[in-house]
Amino acid sequence: MGLTAMATVTTTTEVKLTPKQKMQLRKALKLYAELHMQEKAAKLAKAKQVAEVRRIREEIGVDALAFEGFKTTNVPNLRDFFDKQKFVELGGSIETYNNAVVKKPGTQYEKISVPGQGGHDDEND
């Protein structure tokens, strides 16, 4: 079996922005960055409250609790997934697996990278 080299190629297209477009884009991206930071702070605060509610619920000794219109339930994180390696160990072939895999298009979304914070998927975060 011979070795082959693989390379990934990307193309960059430079476009000229009008002063108005620059201003609009700068304003929208800075507002996005500000909202992103607020969202991160809110998620952190929310996670702290979830931990506190969990602690109190566990202290009470129940898996579910209803209080003043609020409901909280311990949801175990168990899920089924397909183990490709185990499938092969049980006699299935990679070819059969690959032939059965169907790619379906998902919902298109905008990915925006905030300087100094890496990528952020606006739809999937």
N, C-alpha and C positions, 0 to 999 in steps of 0.2 A: 504494500500500500504506500503510495507516494505522499509526500507532504505538500500541501498547498498553502500559499500565503494569502491571507485575507486582508483587505484594506477597506476602511470606511471613508467615503468621500463626501464632503459637504460643500455646498456652493453658497457664497455670500453675494448678495446683490445690493449695491449701494443705490439709494434713492435720494433725491433732493427734496428736502422738506421746506415748505414756505415758512416764513416767520410765524404766521398764524397757526399752522399745523404744529410747529415746535412748541408754541405756547400751550396749545390745547393738550398735546401729548404729555408735556411736562406736568401740567396741572393734574391731568387724570392719573398719571403714574404716581405722583407724590401723594395724592389723596388716597389712592389704592394702598400705598405703603403705610400711610397713617392708619387706615382702616384695618390693615393686616396686623399691625402691632396691637391695636385695640382688641381685635379678635383673639390674638394669642393671649393677651392679658385676661380676657374674659374666660377663655377656655381653661387657663390655669386656675383662676378663682373658682370656676365651676367644678373642676376636678377636686379641689380642696373640700368643697362642700359635699360632693358625692362621698368622699372618704369619711367625712364626719358623720353623714347620714348612715353610711354602712357601719361605722363603729358603733353608733347608738343602736341600730337595728340588731347587730350581733350581740350587743350587751343585753338587750331585751331577750334575745334567744329565739327569734323567729326568722323565717325566710321571706315573709311578705308582711307588709304593714300598711294600713290605711290610717291617715291622721289628718283631720281638718281638710278633707278634700284631696290631699296628696296621697299618692300610692307609691310605695317603693318595694321592689322585689329583687331578690338575689337571682340573677340569671347566669347559670353556669356556662362557661365558654367552651362548649363541646360542639364540634362540627365534623361532618363527614368530608373527606377529600379523597381524591383518586391518587393512589400511590403507584406511579409508573413502574418503579423498580419491583415492587411486590407483584404487580401484574405480570411482569416478565418471569419472576421467580415461580409463579404459579402456572407457567406454561404459555402465557400470552406472548406475542411477539411485538417488538417495537414497531414493525411495519404495520401490523394490524392496528395498534394504538394510533400511530401517525395517520393512517387512512381514516380513522374514525373521528379525528379531531376536526371540528368545523370552526372556522373563524367568522365571527359575526361583528359587524361594525357597531361601535358603541356611540354614545352621545359625544359630539364634538365639544370641546371646551378650550378656553384660553389659558395658556400657561404663562405666568408672569414671574420673573425673577426679581426679587427686591435686592438691591445692592447690599452685600454683606450678610445675606440671610439664605442664600441658595435658592433653589427653585421652589415655587409654590403653585400647586395646581388649584386654580380658582374653584373648580367643580369638585375635585376629589380630595379635599383636605379635611 
